[in-house]
Every structure is written in C-alpha cells, then in structure tokens.
Amino acid sequence: MRKVIFLSLIFFCGSIYAKKLNIALLDLLAKGGVSGSVAAALSEEVRYEFIRTKKFQVIEKERMDQILREHAFQQAGCTDQECAVEAGKILNVEKMIVGSLSKLGKKYILYLRVVDIEKGTIEFEEKEQEVCEVEELTEFVRPLVNKITRLIHRDFGKGVGELLVMSKPIGVEVYIDGRYYGETDERGIKIPNLSTGIHNLRLKKEGYKDIERDVVIDAGLLTEKRLKLSTISEISEEKDGYLEGIMDGKRDGTAATSPLLWFGAGFGCSCLGVGAAYLMQPPSAPVEKLIGKSAPYALGYSEGYKQQAKKRRTQYAWGGLGAYAILVLYLSSIR
C-alpha cells in the first residue's frame, strides 16, 4: 500500500513538473528614447514575473548569456521571429520571449512576443501602455505577463485575489464591474475576494475625467493599481496639444513628400503610379520630432504627418498622369 502511494506521489509530482514549459527571455530592445539600462532593468522584472507564475522553467540570464556567447550569437536587437527561433534552438527551449520598450511622448509601451520554437512562428503578441514615470514601469509588467500566461495555460490563476487602488487625488469613487466599493484615501482602498480574471475598474470624481481600466486579478495575490485623474482643464489642454500636433504633422508631411518623385511616378507609370501613391503604406513620422512632446501632441503629429504625406503624393501622381494624358493628346493632334 505504501509503495502504491509513493508511486502515485511520484507520478503526480512528475505530471505537475511536466506542465512547466522551458522558456528563455532575451533582453528587451530599447526604442524611442528609452535608455538601455532602463530596458535591461525591466527585462529582469519580466523574467521574475514569469518565474513567479510557477508555470515555466525559466533559464537564468547568466546561463543564457554564457550559452549564447559560446555559440557566437548576438542577442542585441533580437526581436524578430527568425532571430528568436535561432536563439531558442541554441538554448534548447520550447518558447522564446522577446520584446521591446519604447516611449512616445510621455507614454511607455511594452511589447512582448511569444515565439514557438518548434513551429517557428509568433504564437502571441501582447502589449501594455501607460503614461507614467520611469519608476512606475514595473506596475504593468505583471498584468502583461499574467495575460500571456493565461493564453498559454488556460487553467492559470483560478480562485480569488485582492485589488488595491491608489489614486491622485484622493477621495475618488471606485467601481468594479459597475458596483460601488467606496472612496480612496491616503492608503488607497483595498477590495478583497475578487474572482480571478479581468475586471472593469472605473474611477470617478467631480471636476475630473473618469478613468476606466481593465485589471487582472490573480489567485491569492494582491494586485496594485495606481492611477492619476486629469482635471477637465487638463483634458482641454490635451485636446489643444493634439490639434497642434496635427497641424505640425501636416506641415512636415508636405515638406517631406517629393513632388518630382511622385509626379514622375504618375507620368511614367500612368495609373500604376497613382495606385502606388494611394495604396502604399504612408511613411512614419520622424521620431526626433516627438522627443519631449506630450502624448496627445505626438499622436496628432503622427496622424497629421501620415495623412498629409499620402494626400500630397497622390496629388502629385495625379498631376503626372494628367501631364502624360495632355502630352499624348498633343502628339496625336499634330500627326
């Protein structure tokens, strides 16, 4: 009897262990004004959060770096599918986690991709973005890692957890899934016994714009959410910044579009040139124009730049096609 129990325990423990996937995480790529040291520090936070789930066997960074050095593999800037698959084969893991940390105005954007090594494909791609200070970046790592873990392990995190909401200013009304739970004070407000999964969080205060977020609750864990409400006057300033960005973007989009190139495309390629001008992906706004700008301005600038660049090159191409048509008619008339 004891032998049967002992063997059953071995089988049970082995089955639990078998559920753990072997994964490795390459350092995040720093983009858009983010320093390499910040990206490296956040990479460690992402690695820790994957270990915390207890659903993965995560290769230690030191061991990973040593193995990749022995194979003369350059991991800096490795975020695409082919590069991740190559690294995964060297490390003998089932999945690779790659990603980037970028900044647009005051908004930080964290991308994570899960690459399946055997299939050689990107299995999942998720992102979290927030307007925050650099020291607050760690706050949206856990929700992103938990989201990815749930996509891989559908049974992850069943049970109940707690939510701590901190707000600026205090005295903010807190609603979870439409139910009122109270107001925040200097220590925030703690909401216990929430079922695991995604809940809708809404904050309200007179004179401020409501905030609505999706929050992820983990079994047996306390999830923290720190949010800052904007006053109505601040919202008006953001709108002004967005409109200013659109105007500046349109101006620069016009200046960056070559009349000669697209006139020539319409003249030399006829309708194909016009089609290319209209259908081709519009150029991205220059990043250097957005450094130090607010998020609303950056968004408006990018939209205005792309719209105007596409509009101008299409107009130039139509002009070239019109000139070609006039030339053909003229040559036909003198024959």
C-alpha positions as CSV (number, residue, x, y, z in Angstrom):
1,M,0.0,0.0,0.0
2,R,2.8,2.4,0.9
3,K,4.5,1.6,-2.3
4,V,1.4,2.4,-4.3
5,I,1.0,5.7,-2.5
6,F,4.7,6.5,-3.1
7,L,4.5,5.8,-6.8
8,S,1.3,7.8,-7.1
9,L,3.0,10.8,-5.5
10,I,5.9,10.5,-7.9
11,F,3.5,10.3,-10.8
12,F,1.5,13.3,-9.5
13,C,4.7,15.5,-9.0
14,G,6.0,14.4,-12.3
15,S,2.8,15.4,-14.1
16,I,2.9,18.9,-12.4
17,Y,6.5,19.4,-13.4
18,A,5.7,18.3,-17.0
19,K,3.3,21.2,-17.3
20,K,6.1,23.6,-17.0
21,L,7.4,24.9,-20.3
22,N,11.1,25.6,-20.9
23,I,11.4,29.3,-21.8
24,A,14.1,31.9,-22.1
25,L,13.8,35.7,-22.2
26,L,16.1,37.9,-24.3
27,D,16.7,41.5,-23.0
28,L,14.1,44.0,-24.2
29,L,15.1,46.2,-27.1
30,A,15.2,49.9,-26.0
31,K,13.5,52.1,-28.6
32,G,12.2,55.7,-28.9
33,G,14.4,57.5,-26.3
34,V,14.4,54.7,-23.7
35,S,17.8,54.0,-22.3
36,G,19.5,50.6,-22.4
37,S,19.8,50.5,-18.6
38,V,16.0,51.0,-18.2
39,A,15.2,48.3,-20.7
40,A,17.7,45.9,-19.0
41,A,16.2,46.6,-15.6
42,L,12.7,46.0,-16.9
43,S,13.9,42.8,-18.6
44,E,14.8,41.4,-15.2
45,E,11.4,42.3,-13.9
46,V,9.7,40.5,-16.8
47,R,11.9,37.4,-16.1
48,Y,11.0,37.5,-12.4
49,E,7.3,37.7,-13.2
50,F,7.4,34.6,-15.5
51,I,9.2,32.7,-12.7
52,R,6.6,33.9,-10.2
53,T,3.8,32.2,-12.1
54,K,5.3,28.8,-11.4
55,K,4.2,27.7,-14.8
56,F,7.6,27.9,-16.6
57,Q,11.2,26.7,-16.3
58,V,13.0,30.0,-17.0
59,I,16.7,29.8,-17.9
60,E,18.8,32.1,-15.7
61,K,20.2,35.1,-17.5
62,E,23.8,34.3,-16.7
63,R,23.5,30.8,-18.0
64,M,21.6,32.0,-21.1
65,D,24.3,34.7,-21.9
66,Q,27.1,32.1,-21.5
67,I,25.5,29.6,-23.8
68,L,24.8,32.2,-26.5
69,R,28.3,33.6,-26.2
70,E,29.7,30.0,-26.8
71,H,27.7,29.9,-30.0
72,A,28.8,33.4,-31.0
73,F,25.1,34.5,-31.0
74,Q,24.5,38.3,-31.0
75,Q,21.3,38.8,-28.9
76,A,21.3,42.6,-29.0
77,G,18.4,43.8,-31.1
78,C,17.0,40.3,-31.5
79,T,13.2,40.8,-31.5
80,D,12.1,39.2,-34.8
81,Q,10.8,35.7,-35.4
82,E,13.8,34.2,-37.2
83,C,16.3,35.5,-34.7
84,A,14.2,34.3,-31.7
85,V,13.8,30.8,-33.2
86,E,17.6,30.6,-33.8
87,A,18.3,31.6,-30.1
88,G,15.6,29.1,-28.9
89,K,17.2,26.2,-30.7
90,I,20.6,27.1,-29.3
91,L,19.1,27.3,-25.8
92,N,17.0,24.1,-26.3
93,V,13.8,25.7,-25.1
94,E,10.2,25.4,-26.2
95,K,9.4,29.1,-26.3
96,M,11.3,32.4,-26.5
97,I,10.1,35.6,-25.0
98,V,11.3,38.7,-26.9
99,G,10.1,42.3,-26.9
100,S,10.8,46.0,-26.7
101,L,10.3,49.0,-24.5
102,S,9.5,52.3,-26.3
103,K,8.4,55.8,-25.4
104,L,6.0,58.1,-27.3
105,G,5.8,61.4,-25.7
106,K,5.1,60.6,-22.0
107,K,3.6,57.2,-22.8
108,Y,5.7,54.0,-22.3
109,I,4.8,51.0,-24.5
110,L,5.9,47.4,-23.5
111,Y,5.6,44.8,-26.2
112,L,6.1,41.0,-25.5
113,R,6.1,38.3,-28.1
114,V,6.0,34.5,-27.5
115,V,7.8,32.6,-30.3
116,D,7.1,28.8,-30.6
117,I,10.5,27.3,-31.4
118,E,9.2,24.0,-32.9
119,K,6.7,25.7,-35.2
120,G,8.9,28.7,-35.9
121,T,6.1,31.2,-35.5
122,I,5.0,34.0,-33.3
123,E,2.4,32.4,-31.0
124,F,1.2,35.5,-29.1
125,E,1.9,39.2,-29.2
126,E,0.7,41.5,-26.4
127,K,1.4,45.0,-25.2
128,E,0.8,47.3,-22.2
129,Q,1.0,51.1,-22.5
130,E,0.6,53.8,-19.8
131,V,1.5,57.4,-19.2
132,C,3.8,57.1,-16.2
133,E,7.1,57.9,-14.7
134,V,10.0,55.6,-15.3
135,E,10.0,54.2,-11.8
136,E,6.4,53.2,-12.3
137,L,7.1,50.9,-15.3
138,T,7.1,47.8,-13.2
139,E,3.5,48.2,-12.4
140,F,2.2,47.0,-15.8
141,V,4.7,44.1,-16.2
142,R,2.8,41.7,-14.0
143,P,-0.6,42.2,-15.8
144,L,1.1,41.7,-19.2
145,V,2.9,38.5,-18.1
146,N,-0.2,37.1,-16.5
147,K,-2.1,37.8,-19.7
148,I,0.4,35.8,-21.7
149,T,0.5,33.0,-19.1
150,R,-3.3,32.7,-19.4
151,L,-3.0,32.4,-23.2
152,I,-0.5,29.5,-22.8
153,H,-2.0,27.9,-19.7
154,R,-5.8,28.2,-19.7
155,D,-6.1,27.0,-16.1
156,F,-3.7,29.6,-14.6
157,G,-4.9,31.6,-11.6
158,K,-8.2,30.1,-10.6
159,G,-9.6,31.4,-7.3
160,V,-9.9,34.8,-5.7
161,G,-7.5,37.7,-5.1
162,E,-7.4,41.3,-3.8
163,L,-7.1,44.7,-5.5
164,L,-5.5,47.8,-4.0
165,V,-6.4,51.1,-5.8
166,M,-4.3,54.2,-5.2
167,S,-5.4,57.5,-6.8
168,K,-4.3,61.1,-7.2
169,P,-6.2,63.0,-6.0
170,I,-7.7,61.0,-3.1
171,G,-11.5,60.9,-2.4
172,V,-12.1,59.1,-5.7
173,E,-15.1,56.8,-6.1
174,V,-14.2,53.3,-7.1
175,Y,-16.4,51.0,-9.1
176,I,-15.6,47.4,-10.0
177,D,-17.8,45.9,-12.8
178,G,-20.3,48.6,-12.1
179,R,-20.5,48.0,-8.4
180,Y,-19.5,50.9,-6.0
181,Y,-16.9,49.9,-3.4
182,G,-16.1,53.2,-1.7
183,E,-13.6,56.1,-2.0
184,T,-9.8,56.2,-1.9
185,D,-7.9,57.8,1.0
186,E,-4.1,58.3,1.6
187,R,-3.6,54.5,1.8
188,G,-5.9,53.8,-1.2
189,I,-8.8,51.3,-0.9
190,K,-8.4,47.5,-0.7
191,I,-11.0,45.3,-2.3
192,P,-10.9,41.7,-1.2
193,N,-12.3,38.4,-2.6
194,L,-12.4,39.3,-6.3
195,S,-12.6,36.4,-8.6
196,T,-9.6,35.8,-10.8
197,G,-9.6,37.1,-14.3
198,I,-10.3,40.5,-15.9
199,H,-12.5,43.1,-14.1
200,N,-13.6,46.6,-15.2
201,L,-12.3,49.3,-12.9
202,R,-13.8,52.8,-13.0
203,L,-12.8,55.9,-11.0
204,K,-15.0,58.9,-10.7
205,K,-14.6,62.3,-9.0
206,E,-16.4,65.6,-9.7
207,G,-14.3,68.0,-11.7
208,Y,-12.2,65.2,-13.1
209,K,-12.4,63.0,-16.2
210,D,-13.5,59.4,-15.4
211,I,-10.8,56.7,-15.7
212,E,-11.8,53.2,-16.9
213,R,-9.3,50.3,-17.0
214,D,-9.3,46.6,-17.2
215,V,-7.5,45.0,-14.3
216,V,-6.3,41.4,-13.9
217,I,-6.8,39.6,-10.6
218,D,-4.6,36.7,-9.7
219,A,-5.4,33.9,-7.3
220,G,-4.1,34.6,-3.7
221,L,-2.3,37.7,-4.7
222,L,-2.7,41.5,-4.2
223,T,-2.9,43.5,-7.4
224,E,-2.0,47.2,-7.1
225,K,-3.3,49.9,-9.5
226,R,-2.1,53.5,-9.2
227,L,-4.0,56.0,-11.3
228,K,-4.0,59.7,-11.7
229,L,-7.1,61.5,-12.8
230,S,-6.9,64.5,-15.1
231,T,-9.0,67.7,-14.5
232,I,-11.3,69.0,-17.1
233,S,-8.9,71.8,-17.9
234,E,-6.1,69.4,-18.4
235,I,-8.2,67.4,-20.9
236,S,-8.8,70.7,-22.8
237,E,-5.0,71.2,-22.9
238,E,-4.6,67.7,-24.2
239,K,-7.1,68.4,-27.0
240,D,-5.2,71.6,-27.9
241,G,-1.9,69.6,-27.9
242,Y,-3.5,67.0,-30.3
243,L,-4.7,69.7,-32.7
244,E,-1.3,71.4,-32.6
245,G,0.3,68.1,-33.4
246,I,-2.0,67.5,-36.4
247,M,-1.1,70.9,-37.9
248,D,2.6,70.5,-37.4
249,G,2.4,67.0,-38.8
250,K,0.6,68.1,-41.9
251,R,3.2,70.8,-42.5
252,D,6.1,68.4,-42.1
253,G,4.3,65.7,-44.1
254,T,4.0,68.1,-47.0
255,A,7.6,69.2,-46.8
256,A,8.9,65.6,-46.7
257,T,7.0,64.5,-49.8
258,S,9.0,64.7,-53.0
259,P,6.9,66.4,-55.8
260,L,9.4,65.2,-58.5
261,L,9.3,61.6,-57.4
262,W,5.6,61.2,-57.3
263,F,4.9,63.4,-60.4
264,G,7.4,61.2,-62.2
265,A,5.6,58.1,-60.9
266,G,2.3,59.3,-62.3
267,F,3.8,60.4,-65.6
268,G,6.0,57.4,-66.2
269,C,3.8,54.6,-64.7
270,S,0.3,56.1,-65.5
271,C,-2.4,54.6,-63.3
272,L,0.0,52.2,-61.6
273,G,1.9,55.3,-60.3
274,V,-1.3,56.8,-58.9
275,G,-2.3,53.5,-57.4
276,A,1.1,53.1,-55.7
277,A,0.8,56.6,-54.3
278,Y,-2.6,55.9,-52.8
279,L,-2.1,52.3,-51.6
280,M,1.4,52.3,-50.3
281,Q,1.9,52.5,-46.5
282,P,2.3,56.1,-45.6
283,P,5.7,57.0,-44.1
284,S,6.2,57.1,-40.3
285,A,6.6,60.4,-38.6
286,P,10.2,61.2,-37.7
287,V,10.9,60.2,-34.1
288,E,13.2,63.1,-33.4
289,K,10.2,65.5,-33.9
290,L,8.4,63.8,-31.0
291,I,11.1,63.8,-28.3
292,G,10.0,65.7,-25.3
293,K,6.5,66.2,-26.7
294,S,3.2,65.3,-24.9
295,A,1.4,62.1,-25.8
296,P,-1.6,64.0,-27.4
297,Y,0.8,66.1,-29.5
298,A,2.7,63.0,-30.6
299,L,-0.5,61.2,-31.6
300,G,-1.8,64.2,-33.5
301,Y,1.6,64.8,-35.2
302,S,1.8,61.2,-36.4
303,E,-1.7,61.1,-37.8
304,G,-1.3,64.5,-39.5
305,Y,2.1,63.6,-41.0
306,K,0.8,60.3,-42.5
307,Q,-2.4,61.8,-43.8
308,Q,-0.8,64.7,-45.5
309,A,2.1,62.7,-46.9
310,K,-0.4,60.3,-48.5
311,K,-2.6,63.1,-49.8
312,R,0.3,65.1,-51.3
313,R,2.0,62.2,-53.1
314,T,-1.4,61.1,-54.5
315,Q,-2.0,64.6,-55.8
316,Y,1.5,64.8,-57.3
317,A,0.9,61.4,-59.0
318,W,-2.4,62.5,-60.4
319,G,-0.6,65.6,-61.7
320,G,1.9,63.5,-63.5
321,L,-0.8,61.3,-65.0
322,G,-2.6,64.4,-66.2
323,A,0.5,65.8,-67.8
324,Y,1.1,62.4,-69.6
325,A,-2.5,62.5,-70.9
326,I,-2.1,66.0,-72.2
327,L,1.1,65.1,-73.9
328,V,-0.5,62.1,-75.6
329,L,-3.4,64.2,-76.8
330,Y,-1.0,66.8,-78.1
331,L,1.2,64.3,-80.0
332,S,-2.0,62.7,-81.5
333,S,-3.2,66.1,-82.7
334,I,-0.1,67.0,-84.6
335,R,0.2,63.7,-86.5
